[in-house]
Every structure is written in C-alpha cells, then in structure tokens.
Amino acid sequence: MSDREFSEPCRGERRAPPSHCAGLGRRSAPITDRHLSKLAIVYVRQSSPQQIFEHQESRARQYALADYAATLGWPRERIVVIDDDQGRSGRTLEQRPGFQRLLAEVTLDHVGLILGLELNRLSRSSKDWYHLLELCGIFGTLLADQDGVYDANDTNDRLVLGLKGTMSEVELATMRNRLERGKLHKAQRGELILDVPCGYLKLPGGEVVLDPDEQVRATVHLIFEQFAELGSFGKLYHYLRRNKVHMGVRLHQGPRRGELVWRPVSRALLGRMLHHPIYAGAYAYGRRCVDPKRTAASGGKVRLRSLPMAEWKVLQRDRLPAYITWERYLANQQRLLDNRSWPEAPGVPRLGLALLPGLLVCGACGRRMHAGYRTKAKPYYECMRRKLEGSNCCGLGAAAVDDLVSQQVLRALEPAALELSLQALAQVHHRHWQQRLQRARQEAQRAERQYQAVEPENRLVARTLEQRWEEALRQEQAVQEDYDRFRQERPRQLTEEERQRIEALARDIPALWQAPETTAAQRKEIVRLLVERVVVQVQATSERVGVTIRWRGGQATEHEIVRSVARYQSLDDYPRMLERIRELRQVGLTIAQVAQQLNKEGYRTPKSRKGYTSTSVRKLLSRQSQKGQQEV
C-alpha cells in the first residue's frame, strides 16, 4: 500500500491535513460534500482520573483535533467534542455515555467524520470496535487519527482499522498482565498491602500493627467472642445493634486520612471482619476475582466473587499480628458455611419445635427432610424429594425421632455435666461500655481545656469552642444514659438465688434440657454440637423406622422407633392381627375381650396410644365383612 500525495483541499476532492499536524497526513480517504454537510465529532477520552491530571499534553492534543477538523473544511459550529468518557476505561461499552452518544449519532446518519488522537481511544474491545466500523460502513462515516483518514468501506482501510482495533485490545491485555504479574510478585513476598481492616494500622514504612487504641482492640475481641457464643451472623449483628456497639474505623482517604472515627457496625463491615484471614494473623492475596456474568448483567460495573481458600493466589500464615488463632478462624468459616440455607448445609437453628431440621436425611433417596407444621404443636418431617418431585418417599411425625435423639444426646452429655456449672456465670460484657464512657469523658475534658485556653477577647473562637464543649458534654450524658439502660437490662452480678439455680441445673442436664427457659433453638444448638446427621429408613408398609445417628467424630449408632401411621394397612403386623382377631372370635371371645387380648399381646394401633377398644375392633370386623362380600 503506497503513500498518497495531498494537495490543497477543495470541494469534492481528497483533503490533506495541514503541515503543523505532524504525522497526520500519511494517507487520506476522500472527503466529499456529503461528509462536510454532516457533523465532525472529536472523541476525547483518558482512561483514569490520574491520567486526566498528569497527562496534560495528551489531553491538549486530543482537544486540538477540533482545529484539524476545521482545516479539513468543517465549519466550527458543525464540530462537536464528546468528552463525557474522561476517566473511564474503554474496555466495555457500558458506563461510557460518550461512546454510546457517538454510536447514536452515527446511527441517525448525523456524522460525517469521527476523529480521535488514536483509534484505541474509541474502544479497547474488539466487539465494540467492529460494531462501530459496521455502522460507519453502512452510513458512510469516515474515521481519522494521527495517521490519516479512513473509509470503513475501503478494503485496505478496513484492514488497517481492523489491525488497529486488535492491537489496541492486545495492548490493553498486555499492560494489565504486566501489572498483575508485578502485583503478584510483590504479594508473594507479603509486601502488597493496600489497606487494612478495622483493628489494624498500617505504618508509613508499610508495617502492619494492631490498632494502638485500646477500645478498638477490645471491640474486635468482643465481636469474635460473641460470634463464638452466638454462632450466627444475624444474631451477632442484632446483638451489636441492640447494645449500640460502635466500631472504630480509620479513614483511608481525604484530608482526615488516618483519623479514627466511630460508626455503628454495618452488615458489610461485620461480614468483612468475620471472613478476613488477617484477624488470624494470615496474609492473603487473590481472595476474590471478577465475575464476568454478574459484571455483564450489571451494565459493566465490576462485580467480584469470593474464591475458596484453595484458589487463593497467596496465603501466608503467622505473618501479621492476630486477634484469634488460625483454628478459630477455620471454625468460624465452617460455621458460616453451615449456617447458609442450601442443601449441603444444615442452616441456622430456628425457633420451630422440630429438633432436627437440617440434620434429618431420608434413607431412601438421601435428600434432606423438611420440617412442616400441620398443627402448631405437632411438627412433621417430609422428604424434600417428595415435596419437589412427587416421589414415593415417606415422612414421619417429629415426636418419636426427636425424643430418641434427645435421649441419646443427654446420655452423651452425662459425663460432662459437672463441667458446665461455672461456664454460665461469665457472661458479663461491661468493659466495652466502660471504655466508651472513658472516651466520652476525655473528649469533654479536652473541649473544656480548649475553651479555657482561648483569649476572652477572641469571642468568635470562644463561642465555637463553647459549642464544641457543650456538644461533648451532651455526648457524655447520652453514653451514660445508654450504659444505665444496659445495666438495667443485663444485671451486673447474678443474685445468690440465681447462682444456686444455675449450679443445680448444671448438675441435672435433663432438667436443664426440659426447663421452660431453654428455647428450641438452644436445644438445636446443643444437638448440632454432637450430631452430624440423622438418617431414617421409613417404609410405607411398616410403622417401624430404622434410625442411624452419625455423631461428630465418625461414630454411628443404630436405633429403631415406632412412628404414627394413618392407616391399619401401614402396620407391618396388620395381616397377622386380622388373623388373630378371627381366631379369638372363633373361640367365643366378645369384642371387648378381643380388644383386651390384642393390647395384652402388644398389637399397636396406627395413631392412638390407648390401644385397641371395642369400637376399633368392631370397625375392623366390619371392614373385613364388607371386603368378603365384595369378593363374593
């Protein structure tokens, strides 16, 4: 492809750039009156706010393209500068209103020429770039950069434009890979620390230390202690909000960078604290990655997803100061996973009366059994496969299997009964409030000293300092009132009567289990500490159910229970019972005597625990008589 000579432009001929636009006149596509009758759009974009402020020369050269368009013959009023995408990446079409406006103008056939200092300013994505080329070819729009003017319908120009777009995308990927490898290399040395979470402080030399503020450290300890006690993210969050626990946060940006501010604990902040490995003294890099599907669905806004620990790029234990042990951190992560509502996890213990939701498994299909409540006081377990797919799996009432598991759990706890007595007495959390009161008093005293130190003649400053002093006094009073309410809700010390009651209950675990103060959720918590899962083998033709309790630690115990069934036909000894009734009637026993004999021999009824009565035996004989007549 040879270079083309440029002459003085005139209507209907090829037009060359002026001599002061160095490098812009290597080749040119024809510019006609049809092009000049439309708009000339100058597209200006720099990829980041940092480039806008630091790359002033590049910015000036892009805006100077408006003068170049004027030399090509466009009137000043027909030259439009689109700079809405300043500080935005050209990787995607989304989040770029300037480029979208450019496409709209081309589609409306309003544009004769598009100018950019480099064509990669228009797009770093091949998809968006070729979409623009197709539109320019359809509507006859020219493109121009510092190398010349191009026609999208010309074969040679189309080849050059395609290569430029591909090279632009490859260049972006190359730069990103180079930066990512540099970051990874630094992270592998444990030195890539951009910022640190609450409870830590990054020194100017890059060293990470625990926050020097005692209250901040105490609050972090309180959060992890309460999570170990409550075992649920939601319960921990509501506890912190109910007791008005604030978290000290170091500002990372702005003129007040590094300053400590106190804020209520949010769900996002609490989630980051519970999941971050730095609190266990570990340095980690690459815990999250970009989720392409969610990013595309959100209109180009980058969305991240968490990776499992095995896929983290860097993990170095015992590298930083810690608040908890690594074992505690792993236990917390497992607890958070178990609390999720999905098939592989038991979920959070809830307030329902059923004891085994999340632990009970159908032995026929291996699916989890769902706890339903046909009546409020009588929960019922039903297989999720039957509920969702209509399988033949059978359910059972919760009473029998719950009673069995309760008995086995209490029996397992008997050796540890005396060790539980004093552990229930150390549940007092007043240190956090004492630290808040001390800080409020210090703020009020400092405001007072500042007010006393000002000259009386400087009334404006004195008035401002007086207002600050009054505000500090109000804050101190508010904290004191909140602490007083906290003390009323949670007594500072247990009474002697309460202490004796707790010790007595600790010696008698069954009584503690059955106590009205013990909630269903607390019983479920105890069961989940010992039991991993419970598998039941329920058959439609039998009231007997095989139960396998798999304990934590790998052991399993086999048991059998009797469930309530809806029909006599579901009893496994139903045919033998009918035969026995006929035998007893043949020897001359009355119906009442037959019922007594059946109860004496251990025959069961489907639902009633009272055993057989004259009415139930009479109904059975009536059904057999009707069945015999139908067969005849």
For each residue, the residues with C-beta under 8 A, 3 or more apart:
1: 27 156
2:
3: 26 27
4: 14 27 28
5:
6: 14 15 16 17 25 28
7: 13 14 16
8:
9: 13 14 15 16 31 72 73
10: 13
11: 33 36 73
12: 32 33
13: 7 9 10 30 31
14: 4 6 7 9 28 29 30 31
15: 6 9 28 31 72 73 149
16: 6 7 9 25 28
17: 6 21 24 25 28 68 71 72
18: 21 68 71
19:
20:
21: 17 18 24 25 68 71 146
22:
23: 26 146 147
24: 17 21 68 144 145 146 147 148
25: 6 16 17 21 28 148
26: 3 23 147 148
27: 1 3 4 147 148 149
28: 4 6 14 15 16 17 25 31 148 149
29: 14 142 148 149 150 151 154 157
30: 13 14 151
31: 9 13 14 15 28 35 36 72 73 113 142 149
32: 12 35 36
33: 11 12 36 37
34: 37 38 112 140
35: 31 32 38 112 113 140 142
36: 11 31 32 33 73 74 112
37: 33 34 112
38: 34 35 78 109 110 111 112 113 141
39: 78 79 80 105 110 111 112 113
40: 69 72 74 78 79 80 111 112 113 115
41: 79 80 81 82 102 105 111 113 114 115
42: 62 63 65 66 69 79 80 81 82 115 116
43: 82 85 98 99 102 114 115 116 121 122
44: 59 62 63 81 82 83 85 86 121
45: 62 83 85 86 88 90 98 99 121 122
46: 51 52 55 58 59 86 87
47: 51 87 88 89 90
48: 51 52 87 89
49: 52 53 87
50: 53 54
51: 46 47 48 54 55 58 87
52: 46 48 49 55 59 86 87
53: 49 50 56
54: 50 51
55: 46 51 52 58 59
56: 53 59 60
57: 60 61
58: 46 51 55 61 62 117
59: 44 46 52 55 56 62 63
60: 56 57 63 64
61: 57 58 64 65 117
62: 42 44 45 58 59 65 116 117 121
63: 42 44 59 60 66 81 83
64: 60 61 67 68
65: 42 61 62 68 69 115 116 117
66: 42 63 69 70 79 81
67: 64 70 71
68: 17 18 21 24 64 65 71 72 115 144
69: 40 42 65 66 72 74 79 113 115
70: 66 67 73 74 75 76 79
71: 17 18 21 67 68
72: 9 15 17 31 40 68 69 113 149
73: 9 11 15 31 36 70
74: 36 40 69 70 78 79 112 113
75: 70 78 79
76: 70 79
77:
78: 38 39 40 74 75
79: 39 40 41 42 66 69 70 74 75 76
80: 39 40 41 42
81: 41 42 44 63 66
82: 41 42 43 44 85 98 101 102
83: 44 45 63 86 98
84: 96 97 98 101
85: 43 44 45 82 88 90 96 97 98 99
86: 44 45 46 52 83
87: 46 47 48 49 51 52
88: 45 47 85 95 96 98
89: 47 48 92 124
90: 45 47 85 96 99 120 121 122 123 124 125 172
91: 124 125 172
92: 89 95 96 125 128 300
93: 96 99 100 123 125 128 300
94: 299 300 301
95: 88 92 299 300 301
96: 84 85 88 90 92 93 99 100 300
97: 84 85 100 101
98: 43 45 82 83 84 85 88 101 102
99: 43 45 85 90 93 96 102 103 122 123 128
100: 93 96 97 103 104
101: 82 84 97 98 104 105
102: 41 43 82 98 99 105 106 111 114 122 132
103: 99 100 106 107 131 132 135
104: 100 101 107 108
105: 39 41 101 102 108 110 111
106: 102 103 109 110 111 114 132 135 136 139 141
107: 103 104 135 139
108: 104 105
109: 38 106 139
110: 38 39 105 106
111: 38 39 40 41 102 105 106 114 139 141
112: 34 35 36 37 38 39 40 74 141 142
113: 31 35 38 39 40 41 69 72 74 141 142 143 144 149
114: 41 43 102 106 111 122 136 141 142 143 144
115: 40 41 42 43 65 68 69 143 144 145
116: 42 43 62 65 119 121 122 143 144 145
117: 58 61 62 65 121 145 146
118: 121 145 146 168
119: 116 122 129 143 145 161 164 165 168
120: 90 123 124 164 165 167 168 171 172
121: 43 44 45 62 90 116 117 118
122: 43 45 90 99 102 114 116 119 129 132
123: 90 93 99 120 128 129 132 165 168
124: 89 90 91 120 168 169 172
125: 90 91 92 93 128 129 169
126: 129 130 165 166 169
127: 130 131
128: 92 93 99 123 125 131 132
129: 119 122 123 125 126 132 133 165 168 169
130: 126 127 133 134 162 165
131: 103 127 128 134 135
132: 102 103 106 122 123 128 129 135 136
133: 129 130 136 137 152 158 161 162 165
134: 130 131 137 138 152
135: 103 106 107 131 132 138 139 141
136: 106 114 132 133 139 140 141 142 143 152
137: 133 134 140 152 153 158
138: 134 135
139: 106 107 109 111 135 136
140: 34 35 136 137 153
141: 38 106 111 112 113 114 135 136 152
142: 29 31 35 112 113 114 136 149 150 151 152
143: 113 114 115 116 119 136 149 150 152 161
144: 24 68 113 114 115 116 148 149 150
145: 24 115 116 117 118 119 148 164
146: 21 23 24 117 118
147: 23 24 26 27
148: 24 25 26 27 28 29 144 145
149: 15 27 28 29 31 72 113 142 143 144
150: 29 142 143 144 154 157 160 161
151: 29 30 142 154 157
152: 133 134 136 137 141 142 143 157 158 161
153: 137 140 157 158
154: 29 150 151 157 158
155: 158 159
156: 1 159 160
157: 29 150 151 152 153 154 160 161
158: 133 137 152 153 154 155 161 162
159: 155 156 162 163
160: 150 156 157 163 164
161: 119 133 143 150 152 157 158 164 165
162: 130 133 158 159 165 166
163: 159 160 166 167
164: 119 120 145 160 161 167 168
165: 119 120 123 126 129 130 133 161 162 168 169
166: 126 162 163 169 170
167: 120 163 164 170 171
168: 118 119 120 123 124 129 164 165 171 172
169: 124 125 126 129 165 166 172 173
170: 166 167 173 174
171: 120 167 168 174 175
172: 90 91 120 124 168 169 175 176
173: 169 170 176 177
174: 170 171 177 178
175: 171 172 178 179
176: 172 173 179 180
177: 173 174 180 181
178: 174 175 181 182
179: 175 176 182 183
180: 176 177 183 184
181: 177 178 184 185
182: 178 179 185 186
183: 179 180 186 187 192
184: 180 181 187 188 285 286 313 314
185: 181 182 188 189
186: 182 183 189 191 192
187: 183 184 190 191 192 285 286 313 314
188: 184 185 314
189: 185 186 192
190: 187 283 314 316 319
191: 186 187 206
192: 183 186 187 189 285
193: 196 202 206 208 283
194:
195: 202 252
196: 193 200 201 202 208 278
197: 200 272 273 276 278 279
198: 211 216 220 247 248 249 250 269 273
199: 210 211 216 217 219 220 273 279 323
200: 196 197 208 209 210 211 278 320 321
201: 196 208 209 210 211 212 250
202: 193 195 196 206 207 208
203: 206 207 208 209
204:
205:
206: 191 193 202 203
207: 202 203
208: 193 196 200 201 202 203 278 320 321
209: 200 201 203 212 321
210: 199 200 201 217 321 323
211: 198 199 200 201 216 217 248 250
212: 201 209
213: 216 217 248 260
214: 217 218 435
215: 218 219 248 432 435 436 439
216: 198 199 211 213 219 220 247 248 260
217: 199 210 211 213 214 220 221 323
218: 214 215 221 222 431 432 435
219: 199 215 216 222 223 245 246 247 248 432
220: 198 199 216 217 223 224 273 279 323
221: 217 218 224 225 323
222: 218 219 225 226 245 429 431 432
223: 219 220 226 227 236 240 265 270 273 274
224: 220 221 227 228 279 323 324 328 332
225: 221 222 228 229
226: 222 223 229 230 236 239 240 429
227: 223 224 230 231 233 236 274 332 335
228: 224 225 231 328 332
229: 225 226 427
230: 226 227 235 236 239
231: 227 228 235 335 339 525
232: 235 236 339 348
233: 227 236 237 270 271 274 336 339
234: 237 238 348
235: 230 231 232 238 239
236: 223 226 227 230 232 233 239 240 270
237: 233 234 240 241 265 267 270
238: 234 235 241 242
239: 226 230 235 236 242 243 245
240: 223 226 236 237 243 245 265 270
241: 237 238 244 245 264 265
242: 238 239
243: 239 240 429 432 486
244: 241 264 482
245: 219 222 239 240 241 265 432
246: 219 262 263 264 265 436
247: 198 216 219 262 263 264 265 269
248: 198 211 213 215 216 219 260 261 262
249: 198 260 261 262 263 269
250: 198 201 211 258 259 260
251: 254 256 257 258 259 261
252: 195 257
253: 257
254: 251 257
255:
256: 251 259
257: 251 252 253 254
258: 250 251
259: 250 251 256
260: 213 216 248 249 250
261: 248 249 251
262: 246 247 248 249
263: 246 247 249 266 269
264: 241 244 246 247
265: 223 237 240 241 245 246 247 269 270
266: 263 269 270
267: 237 270 271
268: 271 272
269: 198 247 249 263 265 266 272 273
270: 223 233 236 237 240 265 266 267 273 274
271: 233 267 268 274 275
272: 197 268 269 275 276
273: 197 198 199 220 223 269 270 276 279
274: 223 227 233 270 271 332 336
275: 271 272 306 333 336
276: 197 272 273 279
277: 280 282 283 284 287 315 329
278: 196 197 200 208 281 282 283 284 320
279: 197 199 220 224 273 276 322 323 324 329
280: 277 317 322 323 324 325 326 328 329
281: 278 317 318 319 320 321 322 326
282: 277 278 315 316 317 318 319 320 326 329
283: 190 193 277 278 314 315 316 319 320
284: 277 278 287 312 314 315 316
285: 184 187 192 312 313 314
286: 184 187 289 307 311 312 313 314
287: 277 284 306 307 312
288: 304 305 306 307
289: 286 304 305 307
290: 295 302 303 304 305
291: 294 295 303 304 305
292: 295 296
293: 296 297
294: 291 297 298 303 305
295: 290 291 292 298 300 301 302 303
296: 292 293 300
297: 293 294 303
298: 294 295 301 303
299: 94 95
300: 92 93 94 95 96 295 296
301: 94 95 295 298
302: 290 295
303: 290 291 294 295 297 298
304: 288 289 290 291
305: 288 289 290 291 294
306: 275 287 288
307: 286 287 288 289 311 312
308: 311
309: 312 315 333
310:
311: 286 307 308
312: 284 285 286 287 307 309 315
313: 184 187 285 286
314: 184 187 188 190 283 284 285 286
315: 277 282 283 284 309 312
316: 190 282 283 284 319
317: 280 281 282 326
318: 281 282 322 326
319: 190 281 282 283 316
320: 200 208 278 281 282 283
321: 200 208 209 210 281
322: 279 280 281 318 325 326
323: 199 210 217 220 221 224 279 280
324: 224 279 280 328 329 332
325: 280 322 328 329
326: 280 281 282 317 318 322 329 330
327: 330 331
328: 224 228 280 324 325 331 332
329: 277 279 280 282 324 325 326 332 333
330: 326 327 333 334
331: 327 328 334 335
332: 224 227 228 274 324 328 329 335 336
333: 275 309 329 330 336 337
334: 330 331 337 338
335: 227 231 331 332 338 339
336: 233 274 275 332 333 339 340
337: 333 334 340 345
338: 334 335 345 346 347
339: 231 232 233 335 336 345 347 348
340: 336 337 345 347
341: 345 347 348
342: 345
343: 367 368
344:
345: 337 338 339 340 341 342 358
346: 338 357 358 359 528
347: 338 339 340 341 350 357 358
348: 232 234 339 341
349: 357 358 520 521 524 525 528
350: 347 357 521 524
351: 519 520 521
352: 357 371 373 379 520
353: 373 377 379 398 520
354: 357 371 373 379 381 398 402 520
355: 398 402 405 406 520 523 524 527
356: 359 360 369 371 381 398 401 402 405 527 534
357: 346 347 349 350 352 354 360 370 371 524
358: 345 346 347 349 368 528
359: 346 356 527 528 531 532 533 534
360: 356 357 368 369 371 381 401 533 534 536
361: 366 367 368 369 533 534 535 536
362: 365 366 367 368 369 383 384 385 393 535 536 538
363: 366 535 536 537 538 546 548
364: 383 393 394 537 538
365: 362 383 385 391 393
366: 361 362 363
367: 343 361 362 383 384 385 393
368: 343 358 360 361 362 384
369: 356 360 361 362 381 382 383 384 395 536
370: 357 381 382 383 384 387
371: 352 354 356 357 360 379 380 381 398
372: 379 380 381 382
373: 352 353 354 376 378 379 380
374: 378 380
375: 378
376: 373
377: 353
378: 373 374 375 397 398 399
379: 352 353 354 371 372 373 397 398
380: 371 372 373 374 395 396 397 398
381: 354 356 360 369 370 371 372 395 396 397 398 401 536
382: 369 370 372 386 387 395
383: 362 364 365 367 369 370 386 387 391 393 394 395
384: 362 367 368 369 370 387 388
385: 362 365 367 388 389 391 393
386: 382 383 389 390 391 392 393 394 395
387: 370 382 383 384
388: 384 385
389: 385 386
390: 386
391: 365 383 385 386
392: 386 540
393: 362 364 365 367 383 385 386 538
394: 364 383 386 538 539 540
395: 369 380 381 382 383 386 538
396: 380 381 400 401 536 538 545 563 564
397: 378 379 380 381 400 563 564
398: 353 354 355 356 371 378 379 380 381 401 402
399: 378 402 403 564
400: 396 397 403 404 545 561 562 563 564
401: 356 360 381 396 398 404 405 534 536 545 547 561 563
402: 354 355 356 398 399 405 406
403: 399 400 406 407
404: 400 401 407 408 547 559 561
405: 355 356 401 402 408 409 527 531 534 549
406: 355 402 403 409 410 513 523 527
407: 403 404 410 411
408: 404 405 411 412 549 557 559
409: 405 406 412 413 526 527 530 531
410: 406 407 413 414 509 510 513
411: 407 408 414
412: 408 409 530 551
413: 409 410 416 417 509 526 530
414: 410 411 417 509
415:
416: 413 419 420
417: 413 414 420 506 507 508 509
418: 421 506 507
419: 416 423
420: 416 417 423 424 506 509
421: 418 424 502 503 506 507
422: 425 426
423: 419 420 426
424: 420 421 427 502 506
425: 422 494 499 502
426: 422 423
427: 229 424
428: 490 492 493
429: 222 226 243 432 490
430: 433 434 487 492
431: 218 222 434 435
432: 215 218 219 222 243 245 429 435 436
433: 430 436 437 479 482 483 486
434: 430 431 437 438
435: 214 215 218 431 432 438 439
436: 215 246 432 433 439 440 479 483
437: 433 434 440 441 476 479 480 483
438: 434 435 441 442
439: 215 435 436 442 443
440: 436 437 443 444 472 475 476 479 480
441: 437 438 444 445 476
442: 438 439 445 446
443: 439 440 446 447 472 475 476
444: 440 441 447 448 469 472 473 475 476
445: 441 442 448 449
446: 442 443 449 450 472
447: 443 444 450 451 465 468 469 471 472 473
448: 444 445 451 452 469
449: 445 446 452 453
450: 446 447 453 454 465 468 469
451: 447 448 454 462 465 466 468 469
452: 448 449
453: 449 450
454: 450 451 458 461 462 465
455: 458 462
456: 459 462
457:
458: 454 455 461 462
459: 456 462 463
460: 463 464
461: 454 458 464 465
462: 451 454 455 456 458 459 465 466
463: 459 460 466 467
464: 460 461 467 468
465: 447 450 451 454 461 462 468 469
466: 451 462 463 469 470
467: 463 464 470 471
468: 447 450 451 464 465 471 472
469: 444 447 448 450 451 465 466 472 473
470: 466 467 473 474
471: 447 467 468 474 475
472: 440 443 444 446 447 468 469 475 476
473: 444 447 469 470 476 477
474: 470 471 477 478
475: 440 443 444 471 472 478 479
476: 437 440 441 443 444 472 473 479 480
477: 473 474 480 481
478: 474 475 481 482
479: 433 436 437 440 475 476 482 483
480: 437 440 476 477 483 484
481: 477 478 484 485
482: 244 433 478 479 485 486
483: 433 436 437 479 480 486 487
484: 480 481 487 488
485: 481 482 488 489
486: 243 433 482 483 489 490
487: 430 483 484 490 491 492
488: 484 485
489: 485 486
490: 428 429 486 487
491: 487 494 495
492: 428 430 487
493: 428
494: 425 491 498 499 502
495: 491 498 499
496: 499 500
497: 500 501
498: 494 495 501 502
499: 425 494 495 496 502 503
500: 496 497 503 504
501: 497 498 504 505
502: 421 424 425 494 498 499 505 506
503: 421 499 500 506 507
504: 500 501 507 508
505: 501 502 508 511 512 515
506: 417 418 420 421 424 502 503 509 512
507: 417 418 421 503 504
508: 417 504 505 511 512
509: 410 413 414 417 420 506 512 513
510: 410 513 514
511: 505 508 514 515
512: 505 506 508 509 515 518
513: 406 410 509 510 518 523 526
514: 510 511 518
515: 505 511 512 518
516:
517:
518: 512 513 514 515 522 523
519: 351 522 523
520: 349 351 352 353 354 355 523 524
521: 349 350 351 524 525
522: 518 519 525 526
523: 355 406 513 518 519 520 526 527
524: 349 350 355 357 520 521 527 528
525: 231 349 521 522 528 529
526: 409 413 513 522 523 529 530
527: 355 356 359 405 406 409 523 524 530 531
528: 346 349 358 359 524 525 531
529: 525 526 552
530: 409 412 413 526 527 551 552
531: 359 405 409 527 528 534 549 550 551 552
532: 359 550 551 552
533: 359 360 361 550
534: 356 359 360 361 401 405 531 547 548 549 550
535: 361 362 363 547 548 550
536: 360 361 362 363 369 381 396 401 545 546 547 548
537: 363 364 545 546 547 548
538: 362 363 364 393 394 395 396 545 563
539: 394 542 544 545
540: 392 394 570
541: 569 570 572
542: 539 545 570 571 572
543: 562 563 564 565 570 571 572 604 606
544: 539 560 561 562 563 572
545: 396 400 401 536 537 538 539 542 560 561 562 563
546: 363 536 537 558 559 560
547: 401 404 534 535 536 537 558 559 560 561
548: 363 534 535 536 537 556 557 558 559
549: 405 408 531 534 556 557 559
550: 531 532 533 534 535 555 556
551: 412 530 531 532 554 555 556 557
552: 529 530 531 532
553:
554: 551
555: 550 551
556: 548 549 550 551
557: 408 548 549 551
558: 546 547 548
559: 404 408 546 547 548 549
560: 544 545 546 547
561: 400 401 404 544 545 547
562: 400 543 544 545 604
563: 396 397 400 401 538 543 544 545
564: 396 397 399 400 543 606 607
565: 543 570 571 606 607
566: 570 606 607
567: 570 606
568: 571 574 577 606 620
569: 541 574
570: 540 541 542 543 565 566 567 574 606
571: 542 543 565 568 574 577 604 606
572: 541 542 543 544
573: 576 577 603 604
574: 568 569 570 571 577 578
575: 578 579
576: 573 579 580
577: 568 571 573 574 580 581 598 603
578: 574 575 581 582 620 624
579: 575 576 582 583
580: 576 577 583 584 598 601 603
581: 577 578 584 585 594 598 617 620 621
582: 578 579 585 586
583: 579 580 586 587
584: 580 581 587 589 593 594 597
585: 581 582 588 589 594 621
586: 582 583
587: 583 584
588: 585
589: 584 585 593 594 597
590: 593 594
591: 594 595 614 617 618 621
592: 595 596 614
593: 584 589 590 596 597
594: 581 584 585 589 590 591 597 598 612 617
595: 591 592 598 599 611 612 613 614 616 617
596: 592 593 599 600
597: 584 589 593 594 600 601
598: 577 580 581 594 595 601 603 611 612 617
599: 595 596 602 603 611 612
600: 596 597
601: 580 597 598
602: 599
603: 573 577 580 598 599 612
604: 543 562 571 573
605: 608 609 610 611 612 616
606: 543 564 565 566 567 568 570 571
607: 564 565 566
608: 605 611 616
609: 605
610: 605 613
611: 595 598 599 605 608
612: 594 595 598 599 603 605 616 617
613: 595 610 616 617
614: 591 592 595 617 618
615: 618 619
616: 595 605 608 612 613 619 620
617: 581 591 594 595 598 612 613 614 620 621
618: 591 614 615 621 622
619: 615 616 622 623
620: 568 578 581 616 617 623 624
621: 581 585 591 617 618 624 625
622: 618 619 625 626
623: 619 620 626 627
624: 578 620 621 627 628
625: 621 622 628 629
626: 622 623 629 630
627: 623 624 630 631
628: 624 625 631 632
629: 625 626 632
630: 626 627
631: 627 628
632: 628 629
